[in-house]
Amino acid sequence: MRTQYRLGIDAGGTFTDFVLADRVAGTVDIYKALSTPGDPTEAIKSGLQLIAEDLGVNERDVISQCDLCINGTTVGLNALIQHKGAKTGLICTAGHEDSIEIRLGHKEDGYRYDPEYPPAVMLVPRYLRCGVRERVISNGDVKVPMREEDVREACRLFLREGVEAVAISFIWSVLNPAHETRAAEIVHEMMPGVILTVGSELYPQVREYTRTSTAITNAYLAPILKSYVASIDDYFTMLGAVNPVRYFQSNGGLAIGQVMTDRSVYAINSGPASAPQAALTVCQPFGHKNVITVDMGGTSFDITLARDGNTNLNKNIDFLRYRIGVPMIQVETLGAGGGSIGWIDEMGLLQMGPQSAGSDPGPACYGRGGVEPTVSDANLVLGYLNPEGLVGGRVPLSYDKSYRAIEEKIARPLNISVEKAAHGMFTIVNNNMVNGIRRVSVERGYDPRDFVLVAAGGATGAHITALATEIGIDTIIASKLSSGLCAYGQIISDVKYNYMATIPVRLEGDDTYARVNALFKEIESKGVEHLRSDGFSDADIDIQRSMEMRYVGQIHECTVDIGTFEIDAQTIEQVKDAFHDRHEQLFTYAERHNPVELVNIESTLYDRVERPNPAELSGGARIEDALKGHRNLIFSDDGKVSNVPVYDGAKFGAGSRVSGPVVVEEETATLVVQPGWQIELHKSASYTLTRVR
């Protein structure tokens, strides 16, 4: 029997978003519930109750009729931000206990020459980093056999100290993992309940610091993700789920819970990583392939960029000050959400965030005990939000509480009006967001004026035209699903696994080509077997390959995508040409006369998921019928009030168009269209906002 639904769940810091695709009705609907960080299943229960009530069924009827239930989570991200991961121990080659602290001898980009920038908090304290006397050299030979007693002594220390997770990372283990394998056996023998990460299995590529840091981060998050996945899986099994819950990975694909437990580092950007795929999909009817997506939720502001229809996917980067080697969708994250708190610094200047009121107690306007003035409070005072409440009135708002919070904490200390203080808060948080947009565009060589801006997240609509005006973008796309765009991105994404290997050789000679071909087939066979056990047939599997290459003598390599063809004397010239072109694109020059060497290879295996195909909207609705009334809005710091028409987006038909200033309210989002902009609803259920010149 064919299932009826597909469900995407994106658990954010303030709200948990639900997107349900109904194959029979041809609809895609969005629901929201307040997040419950202490127990994420409580928010899921609340959301499923909303869905069940709306459909007139019970929760079991929904879940048992889902082909896929997909969960994106910030559990791993929040644990890393707050340093609330597991107590972790490291077993490494003796003499390399401090490599994660040495950090290749420099600080992160942007702070390299700042003597006052503090060192990163180490996820493994020094006393839990245990050196083992062993040594594999760069050709894979064993120079010093492993002293097993060193491993056992480390285990005894870990047991005394209550260590919950262990990472193992030895020098050149990617060429000969025998020592890591034996050390893992000893750890399992002496610490049967511990969660173990083996560096050469998780990240089998060269770069000892990157591999060690990635393994430690994975171990640090694994117990948190294991507990989270177990609670979610148990809950959905109890509701009658036929298929296992899928989890969204930082690489932009889906995976089952066991994978997320074993490879927890892939869960760090689980939530925002789905935004680019969703944005490209909603832009498809308009032909836009250069897209900047901005996702403003209650806690954070996430920015992603896609150029020519391709999302930026990075490896070997510093994320939250920790080096991560595995592929991740490039996301710029700021502490600039609807719950971001306004405060006055020691210089008497107004600042916004990164502290957030979250969902508990939340902004002052929520009436749940919050007393700090937030972005949401400013938007309410400025008239941008419906004073009757959010999410169709299910989250009531208090104008008076917002007004008092801004008055007491911002306006009085600065000796200005509440309205001017609110507009100042709005302006400063916008400037913070614009600076973030510039970092993902201008600072990487892209002109943001060549892109469209896509709105995502429940709080974005109040800021989107102001952001576009400041950055110089003339076109905005805002789907009716924009407040849950990441959850929508989950239900249209594919199952995806990355497999890597190291093979440092010059790209010449038939023996070398045979080794490369054999290694590709070896790692791909693991991925195919994984997908088969996951319930997919070989006919459903798609493979993409890439190679990391450099000129002989270079320190850093660049990644080149290649086809799945056999490497031989003819096709290797295609590969080299692609490398030269990529090197020239990145560094403005190529050395086509110099020999090229291979460092790492990677295969990405996909199972393509059938995407929901919602029905198109009909036209013919009278715009007058959508007018709900008027509301006073403030667009400048002088506090001047404009009486602005407010429209019900649910009553817009395809082709409905109005010019700003106006407010268009959807159940889960509000679009503030500032003067100089117009808004039109497209039949694909997305609003197009264009600047009037």
C-alpha positions as CSV (number, residue, x, y, z in Angstrom):
1,M,0.0,0.0,0.0
2,R,1.4,3.4,-1.0
3,T,1.9,5.8,1.8
4,Q,0.1,9.2,1.9
5,Y,2.5,11.5,3.8
6,R,6.0,12.7,4.1
7,L,7.0,14.6,7.2
8,G,10.0,17.0,7.8
9,I,10.8,18.2,11.3
10,D,13.3,21.0,12.0
11,A,14.1,21.5,15.7
12,G,15.3,25.1,16.2
13,G,16.2,26.9,19.4
14,T,12.8,28.6,19.7
15,F,10.4,26.9,17.4
16,T,10.2,23.3,16.0
17,D,8.9,23.4,12.4
18,F,6.9,20.7,10.8
19,V,6.2,20.4,7.0
20,L,3.8,17.7,5.9
21,A,3.4,16.7,2.2
22,D,0.1,15.0,1.4
23,R,0.5,12.9,-1.7
24,V,-3.3,12.4,-2.1
25,A,-4.4,16.0,-1.6
26,G,-1.3,17.4,-3.4
27,T,-0.6,19.9,-0.6
28,V,2.4,20.8,1.5
29,D,1.5,22.4,4.9
30,I,3.5,23.9,7.7
31,Y,3.0,23.7,11.5
32,K,4.9,25.2,14.4
33,A,5.4,24.3,18.1
34,L,7.6,25.9,20.7
35,S,10.9,24.0,21.1
36,T,11.5,22.0,24.3
37,P,15.3,21.8,24.6
38,G,15.1,19.6,27.7
39,D,13.2,16.9,25.9
40,P,12.8,17.4,22.1
41,T,10.1,14.8,21.9
42,E,7.7,17.1,23.8
43,A,7.9,19.6,21.0
44,I,7.4,16.8,18.4
45,K,4.4,15.6,20.3
46,S,2.9,19.1,20.3
47,G,3.5,19.5,16.6
48,L,2.0,16.1,15.8
49,Q,-1.1,17.0,17.8
50,L,-1.5,20.1,15.7
51,I,-1.2,18.1,12.5
52,A,-3.6,15.4,13.8
53,E,-6.2,18.0,14.8
54,D,-5.9,19.8,11.5
55,L,-6.4,16.5,9.5
56,G,-9.1,15.1,11.8
57,V,-7.1,12.0,12.6
58,N,-4.8,10.8,15.4
59,E,-1.0,10.9,15.4
60,R,-0.6,7.2,14.7
61,D,-2.6,7.6,11.5
62,V,-0.2,10.3,10.3
63,I,3.1,8.5,11.2
64,S,2.0,5.1,10.0
65,Q,1.2,6.6,6.6
66,C,4.6,8.4,6.2
67,D,7.1,7.0,3.7
68,L,9.7,9.2,5.3
69,C,9.9,11.0,8.7
70,I,12.9,13.3,8.6
71,N,14.4,15.1,11.5
72,G,16.9,18.0,11.4
73,T,18.3,19.0,14.8
74,T,20.5,21.5,16.4
75,V,21.3,19.2,19.3
76,G,24.8,18.6,18.2
77,L,25.4,22.3,17.3
78,N,24.0,23.5,20.7
79,A,26.2,21.0,22.6
80,L,29.3,22.3,20.8
81,I,28.4,25.9,21.2
82,Q,27.7,25.5,24.9
83,H,30.5,23.0,25.5
84,K,28.0,20.5,27.0
85,G,29.2,17.4,25.2
86,A,30.4,14.1,26.7
87,K,33.5,13.7,28.9
88,T,36.0,12.6,26.2
89,G,39.4,11.0,26.3
90,L,42.0,10.9,23.5
91,I,44.5,8.1,22.6
92,C,47.1,9.3,20.2
93,T,50.7,8.8,19.1
94,A,53.1,9.7,22.0
95,G,54.4,13.2,21.5
96,H,51.3,14.4,19.7
97,E,49.1,14.9,22.7
98,D,49.1,18.7,22.1
99,S,48.4,18.8,18.4
100,I,44.9,20.0,19.0
101,E,46.2,22.8,21.1
102,I,49.0,23.8,18.8
103,R,46.5,24.0,16.0
104,L,49.1,24.0,13.2
105,G,50.7,27.0,14.8
106,H,48.2,29.7,14.2
107,K,44.8,31.0,15.2
108,E,41.7,31.0,13.0
109,D,41.5,33.4,10.0
110,G,40.4,36.8,11.2
111,Y,42.2,36.5,14.5
112,R,45.6,35.3,13.4
113,Y,47.4,38.5,14.6
114,D,45.2,39.3,17.6
115,P,47.3,38.7,20.7
116,E,44.2,39.2,22.9
117,Y,42.1,36.6,21.2
118,P,41.6,33.8,23.7
119,P,42.5,30.2,22.9
120,A,39.7,27.8,22.1
121,V,38.2,25.6,24.8
122,M,39.7,22.1,24.5
123,L,37.1,19.4,24.1
124,V,39.6,17.0,25.7
125,P,41.5,18.4,28.7
126,R,45.2,17.8,28.7
127,Y,45.1,15.1,31.4
128,L,42.8,13.0,29.3
129,R,45.1,13.0,26.3
130,C,47.1,9.8,26.5
131,G,50.2,9.2,24.3
132,V,50.9,5.6,23.1
133,R,54.4,4.6,22.0
134,E,53.9,3.5,18.4
135,R,54.9,4.9,15.0
136,V,53.7,4.3,11.4
137,I,55.7,6.2,8.8
138,S,54.6,8.0,5.6
139,N,54.8,4.9,3.4
140,G,52.7,2.8,5.8
141,D,55.5,0.8,7.3
142,V,55.6,0.2,11.1
143,K,58.7,1.8,12.5
144,V,57.8,1.4,16.2
145,P,55.4,-1.4,17.2
146,M,52.5,-0.3,19.5
147,R,53.0,-0.7,23.2
148,E,49.6,-2.2,24.2
149,E,50.2,-1.5,27.9
150,D,50.1,2.2,27.1
151,V,46.6,1.7,25.7
152,R,45.5,-0.2,28.7
153,E,46.9,2.4,31.1
154,A,44.9,5.0,29.2
155,C,41.8,2.9,29.6
156,R,42.4,2.6,33.4
157,L,42.7,6.4,33.6
158,F,39.5,6.9,31.6
159,L,37.6,4.4,33.8
160,R,38.7,6.3,37.0
161,E,37.7,9.6,35.5
162,G,34.3,8.6,34.2
163,V,35.1,9.1,30.5
164,E,32.0,8.5,28.3
165,A,33.6,8.7,24.9
166,V,37.0,7.9,23.5
167,A,38.7,9.1,20.3
168,I,41.8,7.2,18.8
169,S,44.0,9.0,16.3
170,F,47.5,7.8,15.4
171,I,50.1,9.2,12.9
172,W,49.7,7.9,9.3
173,S,46.9,5.5,10.4
174,V,45.2,6.3,7.1
175,L,47.9,4.3,5.3
176,N,48.1,1.5,7.9
177,P,45.3,1.4,10.4
178,A,46.6,-1.8,12.2
179,H,47.6,0.1,15.4
180,E,44.3,2.0,15.6
181,T,42.4,-1.2,15.0
182,R,44.2,-3.1,17.8
183,A,43.9,-0.1,20.2
184,A,40.1,0.0,19.5
185,E,39.9,-3.7,20.4
186,I,41.6,-3.1,23.7
187,V,39.3,-0.1,24.5
188,H,36.2,-2.3,23.7
189,E,37.6,-5.0,25.9
190,M,38.3,-2.8,28.9
191,M,35.5,-0.2,28.5
192,P,32.6,-2.1,26.9
193,G,30.1,0.7,27.5
194,V,32.1,3.5,26.0
195,I,31.4,5.2,22.7
196,L,34.5,4.9,20.5
197,T,35.6,7.0,17.4
198,V,38.5,5.7,15.3
199,G,40.1,8.5,13.3
200,S,41.1,6.4,10.3
201,E,37.5,5.1,10.0
202,L,35.7,8.4,10.4
203,Y,38.1,10.6,8.3
204,P,40.5,8.4,6.3
205,Q,42.5,11.2,4.8
206,V,45.8,12.8,5.4
207,R,46.2,15.8,7.8
208,E,46.9,14.5,11.3
209,Y,45.5,17.6,13.1
210,T,42.3,17.6,11.1
211,R,41.8,13.9,11.6
212,T,42.4,14.1,15.3
213,S,40.2,17.2,15.8
214,T,37.4,15.6,13.7
215,A,37.6,12.4,15.7
216,I,37.5,14.3,19.1
217,T,34.5,16.4,18.0
218,N,32.7,13.2,16.9
219,A,33.4,11.5,20.2
220,Y,32.4,14.6,22.2
221,L,29.0,14.7,20.5
222,A,28.3,11.0,20.0
223,P,26.6,10.2,23.4
224,I,24.4,13.3,23.1
225,L,23.3,12.3,19.6
226,K,22.9,8.6,20.7
227,S,20.5,9.6,23.4
228,Y,18.6,12.0,21.1
229,V,18.3,9.5,18.3
230,A,17.2,6.8,20.7
231,S,14.4,8.9,22.1
232,I,13.2,10.1,18.7
233,D,13.4,6.6,17.2
234,D,11.5,5.0,20.2
235,Y,8.8,7.7,20.0
236,F,8.2,7.2,16.3
237,T,8.3,3.4,16.6
238,M,5.6,3.7,19.3
239,L,3.5,5.7,16.9
240,G,3.7,2.9,14.3
241,A,6.4,4.3,11.9
242,V,6.9,1.7,9.2
243,N,10.3,3.1,8.0
244,P,13.2,4.3,10.2
245,V,13.4,7.9,11.0
246,R,15.9,9.7,8.7
247,Y,18.1,12.5,10.1
248,F,19.5,15.4,8.1
249,Q,23.2,15.6,7.8
250,S,25.6,18.6,7.5
251,N,26.6,17.3,4.0
252,G,23.0,18.0,2.8
253,G,21.7,14.4,2.7
254,L,19.6,12.0,4.8
255,A,20.9,9.2,7.0
256,I,19.4,6.7,9.5
257,G,19.9,7.2,13.2
258,Q,22.7,4.7,13.6
259,V,24.8,6.7,11.1
260,M,24.2,9.8,13.0
261,T,25.3,8.1,16.2
262,D,28.5,6.7,14.6
263,R,29.2,9.9,12.6
264,S,27.8,12.5,15.0
265,V,30.1,15.2,13.5
266,Y,27.8,15.1,10.4
267,A,25.0,16.4,12.6
268,I,26.6,19.7,13.6
269,N,24.8,21.8,11.0
270,S,21.9,19.4,10.6
271,G,19.1,22.0,10.6
272,P,20.3,24.9,8.4
273,A,22.1,22.6,5.9
274,S,18.8,21.8,4.2
275,A,18.1,25.5,3.3
276,P,20.0,25.7,0.0
277,Q,18.2,22.8,-1.5
278,A,14.9,24.2,-0.6
279,A,15.8,27.7,-1.8
280,L,16.9,26.4,-5.2
281,T,13.7,24.4,-5.5
282,V,11.4,27.4,-4.8
283,C,13.5,29.5,-7.2
284,Q,13.3,26.9,-10.0
285,P,10.0,28.3,-11.5
286,F,11.7,31.7,-11.9
287,G,14.9,30.3,-13.4
288,H,17.1,31.7,-10.6
289,K,20.3,29.7,-9.9
290,N,22.3,32.3,-7.9
291,V,20.7,32.3,-4.5
292,I,21.5,33.7,-1.1
293,T,19.3,32.1,1.6
294,V,18.8,33.9,4.9
295,D,17.1,32.0,7.7
296,M,16.2,34.1,10.8
297,G,14.6,32.0,13.5
298,G,14.1,32.7,17.2
299,T,17.8,32.2,18.2
300,S,20.1,32.4,15.2
301,F,20.5,33.9,11.7
302,D,21.9,31.4,9.1
303,I,23.2,32.3,5.7
304,T,24.0,30.0,2.8
305,L,25.0,30.7,-0.8
306,A,24.4,28.7,-4.0
307,R,25.9,29.7,-7.3
308,D,24.9,28.3,-10.7
309,G,22.6,25.9,-8.8
310,N,25.4,24.4,-6.7
311,T,25.7,24.7,-3.0
312,N,29.0,25.6,-1.3
313,L,30.3,22.4,0.3
314,N,33.4,22.7,2.4
315,K,35.9,20.3,4.0
316,N,38.8,20.9,6.4
317,I,37.4,24.1,7.9
318,D,37.3,25.7,11.4
319,F,33.7,25.5,12.7
320,L,33.0,27.1,16.0
321,R,36.8,27.1,16.5
322,Y,37.2,23.3,15.9
323,R,38.7,21.9,12.8
324,I,36.3,19.6,11.0
325,G,37.5,17.5,8.0
326,V,34.2,16.0,6.8
327,P,32.1,17.7,4.1
328,M,29.7,20.3,5.4
329,I,27.3,22.7,3.7
330,Q,28.8,26.1,4.2
331,V,26.6,28.0,6.7
332,E,27.4,31.4,8.2
333,T,25.6,31.5,11.6
334,L,25.0,34.7,13.7
335,G,23.4,35.2,17.0
336,A,20.7,37.4,15.4
337,G,17.3,35.8,15.8
338,G,14.0,37.1,16.9
339,G,15.0,36.3,20.5
340,S,18.3,38.2,20.3
341,I,18.6,40.5,23.3
342,G,19.3,44.2,23.1
343,W,21.8,45.6,25.6
344,I,24.0,48.6,26.3
345,D,27.7,48.0,26.5
346,E,30.3,49.7,28.7
347,M,30.7,52.5,26.1
348,G,27.0,53.3,26.3
349,L,26.4,51.9,22.8
350,L,23.4,49.7,21.8
351,Q,24.2,46.1,20.9
352,M,22.1,43.2,19.7
353,G,22.8,39.6,20.6
354,P,24.4,37.2,20.4
355,Q,22.6,36.3,23.7
356,S,19.1,35.0,23.1
357,A,15.9,34.7,25.1
358,G,15.2,31.4,23.3
359,S,11.8,29.9,23.8
360,D,11.9,29.8,27.6
361,P,11.3,32.4,28.9
362,G,11.4,33.9,25.4
363,P,11.0,37.6,24.4
364,A,9.2,39.9,26.8
365,C,6.2,40.0,24.5
366,Y,5.6,36.2,24.9
367,G,4.5,36.8,28.5
368,R,6.4,33.8,29.8
369,G,8.5,35.6,32.2
370,G,11.1,37.2,29.9
371,V,12.1,40.8,30.8
372,E,14.9,41.4,28.3
373,P,14.1,43.5,25.2
374,T,14.5,41.4,22.0
375,V,14.3,41.8,18.2
376,S,10.7,40.5,18.4
377,D,9.8,43.1,21.0
378,A,11.2,45.8,18.8
379,N,9.3,44.5,15.8
380,L,6.1,44.5,17.8
381,V,6.6,48.1,18.9
382,L,7.3,49.1,15.3
383,G,4.0,47.5,14.2
384,Y,5.7,44.8,12.1
385,L,4.1,41.9,14.0
386,N,0.4,41.3,14.5
387,P,-0.4,42.3,18.2
388,E,-2.9,39.5,18.3
389,G,-0.1,36.9,18.2
390,L,2.1,34.6,16.2
391,V,1.3,31.3,14.5
392,G,-2.4,32.2,13.9
393,G,-2.7,33.6,17.4
394,R,-1.5,30.4,19.2
395,V,1.4,32.3,20.6
396,P,-0.2,35.5,22.0
397,L,1.9,38.7,22.2
398,S,1.9,41.5,24.7
399,Y,2.6,45.0,23.3
400,D,2.7,46.5,26.8
401,K,5.4,44.0,28.0
402,S,7.5,44.8,24.9
403,Y,7.1,48.5,25.4
404,R,8.1,48.3,29.0
405,A,11.2,46.1,28.4
406,I,12.5,48.5,25.7
407,E,11.7,51.5,27.8
408,E,13.4,50.2,30.9
409,K,16.5,48.6,29.4
410,I,17.2,50.7,26.3
411,A,15.2,53.9,25.9
412,R,15.6,55.4,29.4
413,P,19.4,54.7,29.7
414,L,19.9,56.2,26.3
415,N,17.5,59.1,26.9
416,I,15.5,58.5,23.7
417,S,11.9,57.5,22.9
418,V,10.8,53.9,23.0
419,E,10.0,54.1,19.2
420,K,13.5,55.4,18.4
421,A,15.0,52.7,20.6
422,A,13.0,50.0,18.9
423,H,14.0,51.3,15.4
424,G,17.6,51.4,16.6
425,M,17.4,47.7,17.7
426,F,15.9,46.8,14.3
427,T,18.7,48.8,12.4
428,I,21.6,47.3,14.4
429,V,20.5,43.7,14.0
430,N,20.0,44.3,10.3
431,N,23.5,45.7,10.0
432,N,24.8,42.5,11.8
433,M,22.9,40.4,9.3
434,V,24.1,42.4,6.3
435,N,27.7,42.0,7.4
436,G,27.1,38.2,7.5
437,I,25.7,38.3,4.0
438,R,28.8,40.1,2.8
439,R,31.0,37.5,4.4
440,V,29.5,34.7,2.3
441,S,29.4,36.8,-0.8
442,V,31.7,39.8,-1.2
443,E,34.5,38.3,0.9
444,R,34.4,35.2,-1.3
445,G,34.5,37.1,-4.6
446,Y,30.7,37.2,-5.3
447,D,28.7,40.3,-6.0
448,P,25.5,39.9,-4.0
449,R,23.7,42.1,-6.6
450,D,24.0,39.1,-9.0
451,F,21.9,36.9,-6.6
452,V,18.3,36.7,-5.5
453,L,17.6,36.7,-1.7
454,V,15.4,33.9,-0.4
455,A,13.6,34.3,2.9
456,A,13.5,31.4,5.4
457,G,12.6,31.3,9.0
458,G,9.6,32.8,10.8
459,A,11.3,36.1,11.8
460,T,12.9,36.9,8.4
461,G,9.9,38.4,6.7
462,A,9.9,41.5,9.0
463,H,13.5,42.3,7.9
464,I,13.8,40.9,4.4
465,T,13.2,44.1,2.3
466,A,15.3,46.2,4.6
467,L,18.2,43.7,4.2
468,A,17.8,43.5,0.4
469,T,17.8,47.3,0.2
470,E,21.0,47.6,2.2
471,I,22.9,44.9,0.3
472,G,21.7,46.1,-3.1
473,I,19.6,43.0,-4.1
474,D,16.5,43.8,-6.2
475,T,14.6,40.5,-6.1
476,I,13.4,38.5,-3.1
477,I,11.6,35.1,-3.2
478,A,9.5,34.2,-0.2
479,S,7.7,30.8,-0.3
480,K,4.5,30.4,1.7
481,L,6.6,27.7,3.4
482,S,9.4,30.2,4.2
483,S,9.0,30.0,8.0
484,G,9.7,26.2,7.8
485,L,11.9,26.2,4.7
486,C,14.6,24.0,6.3
487,A,11.9,21.4,7.1
488,Y,10.7,21.6,3.5
489,G,14.3,21.1,2.3
490,Q,14.5,17.9,4.3
491,I,11.5,16.3,2.6
492,I,12.9,17.0,-0.9
493,S,16.5,15.9,-0.1
494,D,18.2,12.6,-1.0
495,V,19.9,10.0,1.1
496,K,23.6,10.8,0.9
497,Y,26.8,9.2,2.3
498,N,30.5,10.3,1.8
499,Y,33.3,7.8,1.6
500,M,37.0,8.9,1.6
501,A,40.4,7.5,1.2
502,T,44.0,8.6,1.0
503,I,46.4,7.7,-1.9
504,P,49.3,10.1,-2.1
505,V,50.8,9.4,-5.6
506,R,51.9,11.2,-8.7
507,L,49.3,10.9,-11.4
508,E,51.4,9.0,-13.9
509,G,51.8,5.3,-14.9
510,D,49.4,2.5,-15.5
511,D,50.1,1.0,-12.0
512,T,49.0,4.2,-10.4
513,Y,45.8,4.4,-12.5
514,A,45.0,0.8,-11.5
515,R,45.5,1.6,-7.8
516,V,43.2,4.7,-8.0
517,N,40.5,2.7,-9.8
518,A,40.7,-0.1,-7.3
519,L,40.5,2.3,-4.3
520,F,37.5,4.1,-5.7
521,K,35.7,0.7,-6.2
522,E,36.7,-0.4,-2.7
523,I,35.2,2.7,-0.9
524,E,32.1,2.7,-3.2
525,S,31.4,-1.0,-2.5
526,K,31.1,0.0,1.2
527,G,28.6,2.7,0.4
528,V,26.6,0.5,-1.9
529,E,26.4,-2.2,0.8
530,H,25.3,0.5,3.3
531,L,22.5,1.7,1.0
532,R,21.4,-1.9,0.2
533,S,21.1,-2.6,3.9
534,D,19.2,0.6,4.1
535,G,16.6,-0.8,1.7
536,F,17.7,0.7,-1.6
537,S,18.3,-1.2,-4.8
538,D,21.4,-0.7,-7.0
539,A,19.3,0.9,-9.7
540,D,18.4,3.7,-7.3
541,I,22.1,4.5,-6.4
542,D,24.0,7.4,-8.0
543,I,27.7,8.0,-7.5
544,Q,29.8,11.2,-7.8
545,R,33.6,11.2,-7.5
546,S,36.1,13.9,-6.6
547,M,39.9,14.0,-6.2
548,E,42.1,16.3,-4.1
549,M,45.2,17.2,-6.1
550,R,48.1,19.6,-6.1
551,Y,51.3,20.4,-7.9
552,V,54.2,18.4,-6.6
553,G,55.8,20.4,-3.8
554,Q,52.6,22.3,-2.8
555,I,51.3,22.2,0.7
556,H,47.6,22.5,0.0
557,E,45.4,20.7,-2.5
558,C,42.2,21.6,-4.3
559,T,39.1,19.5,-4.9
560,V,38.1,18.6,-8.5
561,D,34.9,16.8,-9.4
562,I,35.3,14.0,-11.9
563,G,33.1,11.4,-13.6
564,T,32.8,7.8,-12.7
565,F,34.9,6.7,-15.7
566,E,38.0,4.4,-15.4
567,I,41.2,6.3,-14.9
568,D,43.7,5.5,-17.7
569,A,46.3,7.2,-19.9
570,Q,43.6,9.0,-21.8
571,T,41.1,10.0,-19.1
572,I,43.8,11.2,-16.8
573,E,44.4,14.1,-19.1
574,Q,40.8,15.2,-18.6
575,V,41.4,15.0,-14.9
576,K,44.5,17.0,-15.0
577,D,42.9,19.6,-17.3
578,A,40.1,20.0,-14.8
579,F,42.6,20.4,-12.0
580,H,44.5,23.1,-13.9
581,D,41.3,24.9,-14.6
582,R,40.2,24.7,-10.9
583,H,43.6,25.9,-9.7
584,E,43.4,28.9,-12.0
585,Q,39.9,29.7,-10.9
586,L,40.9,29.6,-7.2
587,F,44.4,31.1,-7.4
588,T,44.4,33.0,-10.8
589,Y,47.2,30.9,-12.3
590,A,48.0,27.3,-13.4
591,E,51.3,25.5,-13.9
592,R,50.3,23.1,-16.7
593,H,53.9,22.0,-17.3
594,N,54.3,20.9,-13.7
595,P,53.6,17.3,-12.5
596,V,50.4,16.7,-10.5
597,E,50.0,14.5,-7.5
598,L,46.9,13.0,-6.0
599,V,46.3,13.2,-2.2
600,N,42.8,12.1,-1.4
601,I,39.8,10.7,-3.2
602,E,36.1,10.8,-2.3
603,S,32.9,9.2,-3.5
604,T,29.5,10.5,-2.6
605,L,26.7,8.0,-2.9
606,Y,23.1,9.1,-3.3
607,D,19.7,7.5,-3.3
608,R,17.4,9.9,-5.1
609,V,14.2,10.5,-3.2
610,E,10.9,11.1,-5.0
611,R,9.9,14.7,-4.4
612,P,6.4,16.0,-3.5
613,N,4.8,17.8,-6.3
614,P,2.2,20.3,-4.8
615,A,-0.6,21.6,-6.9
616,E,-0.3,25.1,-8.4
617,L,-2.4,28.0,-7.0
618,S,-5.3,29.3,-9.0
619,G,-5.7,32.9,-9.9
620,G,-8.6,35.3,-10.1
621,A,-8.9,36.3,-6.4
622,R,-9.8,39.9,-5.8
623,I,-7.0,41.7,-3.9
624,E,-9.7,43.8,-2.1
625,D,-11.0,40.6,-0.4
626,A,-7.6,39.9,1.1
627,L,-7.4,43.3,2.9
628,K,-7.7,42.7,6.7
629,G,-7.4,46.3,7.8
630,H,-4.6,48.8,8.6
631,R,-1.9,49.1,11.2
632,N,0.5,51.8,12.3
633,L,4.1,51.0,11.3
634,I,7.3,52.9,11.9
635,F,10.0,52.9,9.1
636,S,12.4,55.6,10.4
637,D,14.2,56.5,13.6
638,D,12.1,59.7,13.9
639,G,9.2,57.6,15.1
640,K,6.9,58.8,12.2
641,V,3.9,56.6,11.9
642,S,2.6,55.3,8.6
643,N,-0.9,53.8,8.4
644,V,-0.2,50.7,6.3
645,P,-2.7,48.2,4.8
646,V,-2.5,44.6,6.1
647,Y,-3.4,41.7,3.8
648,D,-4.3,38.1,4.5
649,G,-1.9,36.0,2.4
650,A,-4.3,33.0,2.6
651,K,-6.7,35.0,0.4
652,F,-4.2,36.0,-2.2
653,G,-4.6,34.2,-5.6
654,A,-1.9,33.7,-8.1
655,G,-1.1,37.0,-9.7
656,S,-2.3,39.1,-6.8
657,R,0.0,42.1,-6.5
658,V,0.3,45.2,-4.3
659,S,2.9,47.9,-3.7
660,G,4.5,48.8,-0.5
661,P,4.4,49.9,2.2
662,V,2.1,46.9,3.1
663,V,2.1,43.9,5.4
664,V,1.2,40.5,4.2
665,E,0.4,38.0,6.9
666,E,0.6,34.2,6.6
667,E,-0.3,32.0,9.5
668,T,3.4,31.3,10.4
669,A,5.2,34.4,8.8
670,T,4.7,38.1,8.3
671,L,6.1,39.9,5.3
672,V,6.8,43.6,5.8
673,V,7.1,45.2,2.4
674,Q,8.8,48.6,2.9
675,P,8.2,51.6,0.6
676,G,9.8,51.2,-2.8
677,W,9.0,47.5,-3.1
678,Q,6.1,45.5,-4.6
679,I,4.9,42.0,-3.9
680,E,3.2,39.5,-6.1
681,L,2.1,35.9,-5.5
682,H,3.3,33.4,-8.1
683,K,1.3,30.2,-8.9
684,S,4.1,28.1,-7.4
685,A,3.0,29.5,-3.9
686,S,6.0,31.8,-3.6
687,Y,5.9,35.6,-3.3
688,T,8.2,37.6,-5.5
689,L,9.3,41.0,-4.0
690,T,10.9,43.4,-6.4
691,R,12.3,46.8,-5.9
692,V,10.6,49.6,-7.8
693,R,13.2,51.8,-9.5
